Amino acid sequence: MFPESRDLITELKARDPHFSRLFHRHNELDQEIKNMESGIAPAADMAIEQLKKEKLLLKDRLYVILTRASVS
């Protein structure tokens, strides 16, 4: 996610607890979705779709923070 901002992400994870929590939650959701889609964890299609929506919302929030931080 956002490979062009790798250094800024590392910096924000270290100094911004809110960003760090969002980033960690995004990664948790990503893994949970992968597990459900591969059959490792049981899930209904609706549950997977809901997690994908939550993950996308987090990605949007992370992008906003990254954009603001890169301008500063």
C-alpha positions in Angstrom: 0.0 0.0 0.0 1.4 3.4 -1.1 4.9 2.1 -2.0 5.9 5.6 -3.1 5.4 6.8 0.5 7.3 4.1 2.2 9.6 6.4 4.1 6.8 8.7 5.2 4.7 5.8 6.4 7.6 4.5 8.5 8.0 8.0 10.0 4.3 8.5 10.7 4.0 5.0 12.3 6.7 6.1 14.7 5.5 9.5 15.6 1.7 9.5 15.0 -0.2 7.0 17.2 -3.5 7.6 15.3 -1.8 6.8 12.0 -0.1 3.8 13.5 -3.4 2.4 14.7 -5.2 2.9 11.4 -2.3 1.3 9.5 -2.2 -1.7 11.8 -6.0 -2.1 11.6 -5.8 -1.9 7.8 -3.2 -4.7 7.8 -5.2 -6.8 10.2 -8.3 -6.5 7.9 -6.2 -7.3 4.8 -5.0 -10.6 6.4 -8.5 -11.4 7.7 -10.0 -11.0 4.3 -7.3 -13.1 2.7 -7.9 -15.9 5.2 -11.6 -15.8 4.6 -11.3 -15.7 0.8 -8.9 -18.7 0.8 -11.1 -20.7 3.2 -8.7 -20.6 6.1 -11.3 -18.7 8.2 -15.0 -19.3 7.7 -17.1 -16.3 6.4 -20.2 -15.4 4.6 -19.9 -13.2 1.4 -21.6 -10.4 3.2 -19.0 -10.5 6.0 -16.1 -10.3 3.5 -17.7 -7.4 1.7 -18.2 -5.5 4.9 -14.6 -6.0 5.9 -13.5 -4.8 2.4 -15.5 -1.7 2.9 -14.0 -1.0 6.2 -10.5 -1.6 4.8 -11.2 0.8 1.9 -12.3 3.5 4.4 -9.1 3.0 6.4 -7.1 3.3 3.2 -8.8 6.5 2.3 -8.1 8.0 5.8 -4.5 6.9 5.6 -4.1 8.5 2.2 -5.5 11.8 3.6 -3.0 11.7 6.4 -0.1 10.9 4.1 -1.1 13.7 1.7 -1.2 16.2 4.4 2.1 15.1 5.9 3.8 15.2 2.6 2.8 18.8 2.0 3.9 19.9 5.5 
